[in-house]
Amino acid sequence: MKYSDFIEGLPVEEIKRIQDRLLEEAVTYAWKHSPYYMRVFRERGITPSDIRGVDNISILPLTQKENIQEDNWAFLSVPREEIAEIVSTTGTTGDPTFVALTAGDLERLACNEERSFGYACAVPEDLFHISVTCDNLFIAGIAYYRGLIKLGASVVRIGPQNIIRHLDLIRKLRPTGIVAVPSFMVQLARRVSSNGVSAAELGIRKIVLIGDSIRDEDFRTNALGTLIENAFGNVCFSTYGITEAQQSFCECSIRQGLHSHPDFAFAEIIDEEGFPLPDGEMGELVLTPFGIEGMPLLRYRTGDMTFKISGPCACGRNSVRLGPILGRRNQKLKFKGVTLYPKNIENALLCVKGVINYQIEAFTGDDETDNIILRVGYHGNGEDFRAELCEMIKAKARVTPKVEVEHPEQVDKRLYEGGSRKAMTFMDRRVKRYG
């Protein structure tokens, strides 16, 4: 399969014809090669001839993460000797799942990121500082590395190090771009500021942010993004990626949604019952990636809540865009009559000076309703700080949870409880879940 970045500029009707063909190919491939889909198709009485393009994709059953966790290697669709690399999810929402990639899948991954970095205005003359790990079975690091190399840009592959090491390299090598999680950029800005230097003096002109979203539902910069943009300027590009689908989406310079790559995946938004939602309505993102050899997926429920925009972008591309990721389906909270996601509270925390770290814990109360405890790491007297926190959370999230102020080291232990490689800022201990 060959990839071309010209597809986004094609008329919508032509894009749909291409996706119709690619979906039919993906279904046929899974039916022939995937033990999991062979079984599911047989049980449902489905054959590839039943699928005639994206208009009747709903004939296909939804695939959930639990399906992969229950029988991970039933999704392997190539002989083991054709596996080039194995990656895994973080395991923050259950047992980690393993994803096997062929050499072709790695090339597809590089092409996807080459195009995404192009959206973020990256050029061959750039030097990018990669602050995320390229090891520990983490797909994003190798994807960004391979994509930038394919683009022709230069790379500083440092990964997780203490902030002083990062700052020292940035000052010496003067990268023009950086790939990082938003919290790292906030930490970097604060470190530079404490030394009496402006973050803008570092010379970073392109910041590609992974993980947490920096946009609100209306695409305005949220509190997290504002902290970064106030320090570095309006040079940030938000991205979204999903390991299982080997897929990512990235903003363009217009910053009005995350562009999909129509020859790499088909995106749907569904409601809680699994029915498709129209443009602009928030629901769960479902992805069908195209061209995957190792572990193909059909209609994969990502668990991420967002919305879809099908109209043309001012940048000239006609590909479908996704809104910001507003939360996880199973993290939806209903607290004292207000429906919210942990991100609503997180955005409020970022507006309060002195917050070192935090963890939001949800649990089922004696009345069988959702309850929330917010634990915040802070140095100093906590009473005035607690009052300011409660006021800001009520203003931003419209709720007032129980707030406990702790020493940052105590919160840090909670964040990495059980040896997690990713900070668990939301701990769900509810007996019953919504969605």
VMD Tcl script that draws the C-alpha trace (Angstrom):
set ca {
  {0.00 0.00 0.00}
  {1.33 3.42 -0.94}
  {0.53 6.61 0.91}
  {0.14 10.11 -0.46}
  {-0.44 13.37 1.36}
  {-2.37 14.65 -1.66}
  {-5.46 12.70 -0.63}
  {-6.54 15.29 1.97}
  {-6.94 17.88 -0.77}
  {-9.14 15.70 -2.99}
  {-12.89 16.34 -3.26}
  {-14.91 14.71 -0.47}
  {-16.59 12.35 -2.95}
  {-13.22 11.07 -4.16}
  {-11.96 10.60 -0.60}
  {-15.05 8.53 0.14}
  {-14.47 6.31 -2.92}
  {-10.92 5.65 -1.74}
  {-12.11 4.84 1.77}
  {-14.81 2.51 0.42}
  {-12.13 0.50 -1.37}
  {-9.72 0.53 1.58}
  {-12.43 -0.64 3.99}
  {-13.35 -3.54 1.71}
  {-9.67 -4.50 1.53}
  {-9.29 -4.27 5.33}
  {-12.35 -6.46 5.92}
  {-11.18 -9.07 3.41}
  {-7.70 -9.14 4.95}
  {-9.04 -9.58 8.49}
  {-11.46 -12.30 7.32}
  {-8.61 -14.24 5.69}
  {-5.80 -13.75 8.19}
  {-7.08 -12.83 11.69}
  {-8.15 -15.80 13.86}
  {-10.24 -13.43 15.98}
  {-12.17 -11.94 13.07}
  {-12.50 -15.31 11.33}
  {-14.35 -16.53 14.43}
  {-16.43 -13.38 14.87}
  {-17.45 -13.26 11.20}
  {-18.44 -16.94 11.31}
  {-20.48 -16.43 14.51}
  {-22.24 -13.36 13.07}
  {-22.75 -14.82 9.62}
  {-20.77 -12.01 7.98}
  {-18.70 -12.29 4.82}
  {-16.58 -9.60 3.11}
  {-19.16 -9.37 0.31}
  {-21.60 -7.90 2.85}
  {-19.46 -4.77 3.15}
  {-19.79 -2.34 0.28}
  {-17.99 0.74 1.54}
  {-18.18 2.92 4.62}
  {-21.92 3.55 4.33}
  {-22.69 0.10 5.75}
  {-19.72 -0.24 8.11}
  {-22.20 -0.67 10.99}
  {-22.77 -4.25 9.77}
  {-19.41 -5.00 11.35}
  {-19.41 -5.62 15.11}
  {-17.56 -3.25 17.40}
  {-14.22 -4.43 18.79}
  {-13.40 -3.54 22.39}
  {-10.17 -3.45 24.33}
  {-11.50 -6.29 26.47}
  {-11.60 -8.49 23.35}
  {-7.86 -7.98 22.90}
  {-7.13 -8.47 26.61}
  {-9.07 -11.75 26.66}
  {-7.21 -13.31 23.70}
  {-4.41 -10.97 22.64}
  {-2.68 -13.24 20.13}
  {-5.88 -14.23 18.34}
  {-5.50 -10.85 16.61}
  {-2.09 -11.75 15.15}
  {-2.56 -12.05 11.38}
  {0.95 -12.91 10.18}
  {3.43 -15.70 10.98}
  {5.53 -14.91 14.04}
  {8.67 -14.64 11.94}
  {7.18 -11.62 10.18}
  {6.88 -9.60 13.41}
  {9.36 -6.73 13.34}
  {8.47 -5.05 16.65}
  {6.14 -5.51 19.61}
  {4.73 -2.56 21.53}
  {2.15 -2.34 24.30}
  {-0.41 -0.08 25.89}
  {0.32 1.44 29.28}
  {-2.13 -0.74 31.18}
  {-3.66 2.19 33.07}
  {-7.16 0.96 32.14}
  {-6.60 -2.75 32.75}
  {-4.01 -5.30 31.69}
  {-1.64 -3.95 29.01}
  {-2.25 -5.29 25.52}
  {0.52 -6.18 23.10}
  {0.55 -5.01 19.50}
  {2.76 -6.75 16.92}
  {3.97 -4.72 13.93}
  {5.47 -5.96 10.68}
  {8.10 -4.05 8.72}
  {5.24 -2.77 6.58}
  {3.39 -1.56 9.67}
  {6.48 0.34 10.84}
  {6.71 2.00 7.43}
  {3.01 2.91 7.64}
  {3.65 4.36 11.10}
  {6.50 6.50 9.75}
  {4.37 7.76 6.85}
  {1.57 8.68 9.22}
  {3.90 10.75 11.41}
  {5.74 12.28 8.47}
  {2.43 13.68 7.32}
  {1.37 14.79 10.82}
  {4.63 16.65 11.42}
  {4.10 18.31 8.07}
  {0.75 19.59 9.36}
  {2.65 20.99 12.33}
  {4.85 22.98 9.92}
  {7.93 20.78 10.41}
  {10.48 20.97 7.58}
  {13.73 19.12 6.76}
  {15.76 22.01 8.18}
  {14.31 21.45 11.67}
  {16.07 19.84 14.61}
  {13.55 18.18 16.95}
  {14.20 17.36 20.61}
  {12.23 14.18 21.49}
  {11.57 14.14 25.23}
  {9.34 11.04 25.22}
  {10.74 7.55 25.56}
  {11.67 5.47 22.53}
  {11.92 2.28 24.59}
  {9.82 0.32 27.12}
  {7.45 -0.92 24.36}
  {6.19 2.64 23.80}
  {4.91 3.14 20.25}
  {4.77 6.95 20.23}
  {8.50 7.50 20.66}
  {9.48 5.27 17.74}
  {6.66 6.70 15.62}
  {7.82 10.29 16.12}
  {11.46 9.33 15.58}
  {10.78 7.43 12.35}
  {8.37 10.08 11.07}
  {10.81 12.94 11.58}
  {13.63 11.00 9.94}
  {11.38 10.19 6.98}
  {10.48 13.88 6.72}
  {14.19 14.67 6.54}
  {14.40 16.54 9.85}
  {17.16 16.00 12.42}
  {16.46 14.44 15.80}
  {17.81 14.60 19.36}
  {16.49 11.39 20.92}
  {16.87 12.00 24.64}
  {13.69 10.57 26.18}
  {12.92 10.85 29.91}
  {15.70 12.62 31.80}
  {15.75 15.16 34.60}
  {14.79 18.66 33.54}
  {18.32 20.00 34.01}
  {19.68 17.54 31.45}
  {16.97 18.51 28.97}
  {17.58 22.22 29.47}
  {21.34 21.79 29.09}
  {20.93 20.01 25.75}
  {18.37 22.52 24.49}
  {20.74 25.38 25.27}
  {23.69 23.65 23.57}
  {21.97 22.18 20.50}
  {19.29 24.86 19.95}
  {16.52 22.62 18.57}
  {13.82 24.38 16.58}
  {11.14 21.86 17.59}
  {10.26 19.63 20.51}
  {7.98 16.64 21.09}
  {6.74 16.44 24.67}
  {3.81 15.94 27.00}
  {2.27 19.26 28.13}
  {3.33 18.82 31.75}
  {6.98 18.61 30.65}
  {6.70 21.95 28.82}
  {5.14 23.56 31.91}
  {8.01 22.20 34.02}
  {10.57 23.43 31.49}
  {9.03 26.91 31.41}
  {9.05 27.14 35.20}
  {12.64 25.96 35.40}
  {13.77 28.55 32.89}
  {11.77 31.29 34.61}
  {13.33 30.48 38.00}
  {16.72 31.17 36.42}
  {15.56 34.57 35.25}
  {15.50 33.59 31.56}
  {12.60 33.87 29.13}
  {11.45 30.54 27.68}
  {11.21 32.24 24.28}
  {15.00 32.69 24.37}
  {15.45 28.91 23.99}
  {14.57 29.27 20.31}
  {11.90 26.54 20.16}
  {9.50 27.44 17.34}
  {7.40 24.27 17.05}
  {6.02 22.31 20.00}
  {4.23 19.04 19.22}
  {2.28 18.01 22.32}
  {1.17 14.45 23.00}
  {-1.08 13.07 25.71}
  {-3.29 15.66 27.38}
  {-5.28 18.00 25.16}
  {-4.51 21.72 25.18}
  {-7.84 22.72 23.60}
  {-11.35 23.15 24.95}
  {-14.44 21.92 23.13}
  {-14.65 25.22 21.22}
  {-10.94 24.91 20.22}
  {-9.86 27.74 22.48}
  {-6.64 27.07 24.36}
  {-7.40 25.55 27.78}
  {-5.60 26.33 31.04}
  {-2.84 23.81 30.35}
  {-2.21 25.14 26.85}
  {-2.32 28.74 28.06}
  {0.50 28.07 30.51}
  {2.68 26.77 27.68}
  {1.72 29.39 25.11}
  {2.26 32.24 27.57}
  {5.82 30.97 28.02}
  {6.78 29.89 24.50}
  {4.34 31.71 22.23}
  {1.64 30.40 19.94}
  {3.79 27.58 18.56}
  {1.94 24.53 19.93}
  {0.32 21.73 17.94}
  {-1.88 19.20 19.71}
  {-1.84 15.53 18.70}
  {-3.79 12.41 19.58}
  {-2.69 8.81 19.17}
  {-3.98 5.33 19.92}
  {-1.54 2.42 20.26}
  {-3.89 -0.40 19.30}
  {-4.85 1.29 16.01}
  {-1.25 2.39 15.31}
  {-2.73 5.76 14.43}
  {-2.32 9.43 15.28}
  {-3.98 12.72 14.36}
  {-2.48 16.20 14.44}
  {-3.53 19.84 14.26}
  {-2.60 22.04 11.34}
  {-1.70 25.71 11.66}
  {-5.42 26.65 11.73}
  {-5.82 24.70 15.00}
  {-9.47 23.84 14.47}
  {-9.37 20.11 14.98}
  {-7.12 17.08 14.66}
  {-6.77 16.02 11.03}
  {-7.36 12.38 10.20}
  {-5.52 10.67 7.38}
  {-8.34 9.21 5.26}
  {-6.12 6.56 3.64}
  {-4.91 5.41 7.07}
  {-8.18 5.11 9.01}
  {-11.93 5.65 9.04}
  {-13.32 7.46 12.07}
  {-16.79 7.17 13.58}
  {-18.42 8.74 16.63}
  {-20.99 6.60 18.44}
  {-23.37 7.06 21.38}
  {-23.58 4.85 24.46}
  {-25.77 2.34 22.59}
  {-23.31 2.14 19.69}
  {-25.31 4.18 17.19}
  {-23.50 6.72 14.96}
  {-23.69 10.39 15.88}
  {-23.76 13.34 13.47}
  {-21.04 15.95 13.18}
  {-20.49 18.07 16.26}
  {-22.11 15.69 18.77}
  {-19.85 14.29 21.46}
  {-19.51 10.54 21.70}
  {-16.95 7.74 21.64}
  {-14.35 7.60 18.89}
  {-14.33 4.36 16.90}
  {-11.47 3.70 14.48}
  {-10.99 1.26 11.61}
  {-7.33 1.50 10.55}
  {-6.41 0.67 6.96}
  {-3.36 -1.19 5.72}
  {-2.29 -2.88 8.97}
  {-0.71 -6.30 8.50}
  {0.29 -7.54 11.97}
  {-2.83 -6.98 14.05}
  {-5.65 -5.42 12.00}
  {-8.65 -3.96 13.80}
  {-12.20 -3.29 12.65}
  {-14.40 -0.70 14.37}
  {-12.20 -0.41 17.46}
  {-13.77 1.43 20.41}
  {-11.03 3.74 21.65}
  {-12.91 4.77 24.81}
  {-12.05 8.41 24.07}
  {-14.79 11.04 23.95}
  {-14.73 13.64 21.20}
  {-16.69 14.81 18.15}
  {-16.23 14.84 14.39}
  {-16.08 17.66 11.82}
  {-16.50 16.73 8.16}
  {-16.42 20.20 6.59}
  {-13.32 21.50 4.79}
  {-10.59 23.10 6.88}
  {-9.31 26.60 6.11}
  {-5.91 24.99 5.47}
  {-7.34 23.50 2.26}
  {-7.66 19.89 3.43}
  {-10.96 18.01 3.14}
  {-10.17 15.17 5.53}
  {-12.36 14.58 8.57}
  {-11.17 16.32 11.74}
  {-11.62 15.30 15.36}
  {-12.34 17.66 18.21}
  {-10.19 17.68 21.35}
  {-10.29 14.53 23.46}
  {-12.58 15.59 26.30}
  {-12.29 12.49 28.47}
  {-12.54 8.72 28.66}
  {-15.91 7.02 28.27}
  {-15.51 5.05 31.49}
  {-14.29 8.13 33.37}
  {-17.51 10.09 33.05}
  {-18.59 11.29 36.47}
  {-21.98 12.35 37.75}
  {-21.37 14.33 40.91}
  {-24.23 16.13 42.68}
  {-26.23 16.39 39.46}
  {-23.31 17.62 37.31}
  {-21.85 15.47 34.54}
  {-18.11 16.00 34.09}
  {-14.80 14.35 33.26}
  {-11.56 14.44 35.28}
  {-10.13 16.88 32.72}
  {-12.66 19.50 33.87}
  {-11.06 19.41 37.32}
  {-7.54 19.19 35.92}
  {-8.03 22.37 33.88}
  {-9.12 24.18 37.05}
  {-6.04 22.97 38.95}
  {-3.75 24.47 36.35}
  {-5.13 27.91 37.14}
  {-3.95 27.72 40.76}
  {-0.36 28.64 41.53}
  {1.54 26.22 43.74}
  {0.03 22.93 42.54}
  {2.93 20.46 42.30}
  {1.01 17.28 41.46}
  {-2.43 15.80 42.01}
  {-4.63 12.73 41.86}
  {-8.39 12.63 41.39}
  {-10.06 9.64 43.02}
  {-13.64 8.61 42.25}
  {-15.49 6.15 44.46}
  {-19.05 4.97 45.05}
  {-20.61 6.53 48.12}
  {-23.02 4.92 50.58}
  {-25.87 6.40 48.53}
  {-24.60 4.56 45.41}
  {-23.64 7.84 43.70}
  {-20.24 9.05 42.45}
  {-18.03 10.80 44.98}
  {-14.73 12.58 44.37}
  {-11.61 13.15 46.46}
  {-8.96 15.45 45.08}
  {-5.48 15.09 46.54}
  {-3.10 17.90 45.69}
  {0.64 18.13 46.34}
  {1.67 21.51 47.76}
  {4.56 23.02 49.70}
  {3.49 25.27 52.54}
  {0.40 26.14 54.63}
  {-2.57 24.40 53.04}
  {-5.69 26.19 54.34}
  {-5.65 29.31 52.16}
  {-4.45 27.18 49.27}
  {-7.32 24.74 49.79}
  {-9.86 27.56 49.75}
  {-8.44 28.92 46.50}
  {-8.55 25.45 44.96}
  {-12.18 24.90 45.89}
  {-13.17 28.29 44.52}
  {-11.43 27.71 41.19}
  {-12.82 24.18 40.77}
  {-16.34 25.39 41.45}
  {-15.90 28.16 38.87}
  {-14.40 25.93 36.17}
  {-16.02 22.53 36.77}
  {-19.22 23.61 38.61}
  {-18.58 21.18 41.48}
  {-16.79 21.25 44.84}
  {-15.18 17.87 45.61}
  {-13.48 16.95 48.86}
  {-9.95 18.40 48.72}
  {-6.97 17.02 50.64}
  {-3.68 18.92 50.52}
  {-0.65 16.65 50.95}
  {3.11 16.75 50.61}
  {4.03 16.26 46.93}
  {5.98 13.08 47.74}
  {2.84 11.49 49.16}
  {0.89 12.29 46.01}
  {3.76 11.03 43.85}
  {3.59 7.61 45.53}
  {-0.11 7.43 44.70}
  {0.50 8.41 41.08}
  {2.84 5.49 40.44}
  {1.09 2.96 42.65}
  {1.77 -0.62 41.58}
  {4.77 0.32 39.45}
  {2.79 2.06 36.70}
  {5.02 3.67 34.04}
  {2.42 6.41 33.58}
  {1.20 8.75 36.30}
  {-2.34 7.75 37.28}
  {-3.84 11.20 37.76}
  {-7.33 9.64 37.82}
  {-7.99 6.66 40.08}
  {-11.38 5.05 39.52}
  {-12.51 3.03 42.52}
  {-16.23 3.15 41.71}
  {-18.31 0.01 42.02}
  {-20.53 1.09 39.16}
  {-19.39 2.88 35.99}
  {-21.27 4.98 33.55}
  {-21.27 4.41 29.80}
}
mol new
graphics top color blue
foreach p $ca { graphics top sphere $p radius 0.5 }
foreach p [lrange $ca 0 end-1] q [lrange $ca 1 end] { graphics top cylinder $p $q radius 0.2 }
display resetview
